[in-house]
Amino acid sequence: MGLSLRHIHCYEKNEKEFFQLVGFRDYLNEHAEAAKQYED
C-alpha cells in the first residue's frame, strides 16, 4: 500500500487567503491547459 498524504488548512471566516486559494483551484479546474502547465 502506498503512502497517502493529506493537507488540512484552517482559516478564519472571510480570510482573504482562503478565497485566493479556492479561486486558484477553481481556475485550474476550469482550464485544463493551465492545470497541466502547473502540474509540470
Beta strands, then each sheet from edge to edge (+ up, - down):
end
